[in-house]
Amino acid sequence: MRDYPGDRVDLRSDTVTQPTPPMREAMSKAAVGDDVWGDDPTVIQLQEMVAGMLGKEAALFVPSGTMSNNIAIKSQTNHGDEIVTHRKSHIYLWESGAYASLAGCSISLVDGDWGQMSPEGVQNAIRKTAGSNSHFPDCKLVCAENTANVGGGSIYQQEALDGICKVAHENDCRAHLDGARLFNAVIGSGTGPARMVRDFDTISVCLSKGLGAPVGSVLVGDRETISRSHRWRKTFGGGMRQSGILAAAGIHALENNIERLSEDHIRASRLAEAISRMSSFSVELEGVQSNMVYVQCDEGSAKEVANRLASRGVDVSEETDSIVRAVTHLHITDEDIDRAIEAFEASQ
Ligand SMILES: Cc1ncc(COP(=O)(O)O)c(C=O)c1O
């Protein structure tokens, strides 16, 4: 059921969700304080809740996933260190080079199918100053992403995540997980959140994607790292005041919107299967594992296809010149998927 008025089928991203009436009610009733002073009870409740769900000591509420990732990088590296991540990761592609501009780090990139790194790939990408006659920077942080967005929303096998953390730690690096869509990975894999992130030192979880909150991410880890992160949140301008209003939306999302992510995954699969049967488009079905469908436009550019879909009331995002992306979320119904399939058919 669509919870907000609108006659478009907005598949551009799961970030477009609107707070639902019960979420708005929870926000309006939130007890608040000044979180920069550390006395907002609802923020404290959210932080303890997420740390508990992930089996870690502490958590920090921050305005965005980008800030969360970059606080994690800043808190676990020194200026001049190097980080390792996938060539298609959000940290590398879509965060404005903040690993360099804010943390002063260089980056070593790993390739791999579906936006995923292998432990071997990570091992090969790690460079250490010691033994290099000071030619190499010191890699101090390995960053994985689950689900892997530009990897099609793919979900890592648990052994690969464990293996990546093992390689990181053996090389005296910390391990960070960009879990913007951690709960999509949890629901899609059936692995519990604490088990999934067991070996990671820090994890960033977004509340404002599939979970449906309007704003906010939570950075989770050990007490000492989160306490350092508190300082960098301030430096990056992310200290918020009566942010319990926003934290209440996050708590509501975690209490109500995790299990239902499976509906988004089922709808994405149905859309992907239907599009894959159309002659002008291809979809690698193997990679459709959560709420995203990356569609290769075999005839016409992504822009042309997106415009044709838009003229039929269906919005998608253009990922490259030839790929459009459709993302299912809280406000996408079965009828919307029918309409999207018809629009793709008519846009060939
Ligand atoms: C995998 C991933 N990480 C991080 C982010 C950043 O989140 P935000 O838009 O809140 O900065 C996104 C945003 O889409 C994302 O897809």
The ligand as an ORCA input file, in Angstrom:
! r2SCAN-3c Opt
* xyz 0 1
  C      26.343      1.659     -0.500
  C      26.127      3.077     -0.060
  N      26.905      3.587      0.900
  C      26.749      4.845      1.348
  C      25.764      5.657      0.827
  C      25.686      7.084      1.297
  O      24.531      7.410      1.953
  P      24.037      8.931      2.047
  O      23.317      9.210      0.779
  O      23.161      8.924      3.257
  O      25.225      9.800      2.220
  C      24.923      5.173     -0.187
  C      23.877      6.031     -0.762
  O      23.122      5.660     -1.617
  C      25.115      3.847     -0.640
  O      24.368      3.328     -1.625
*
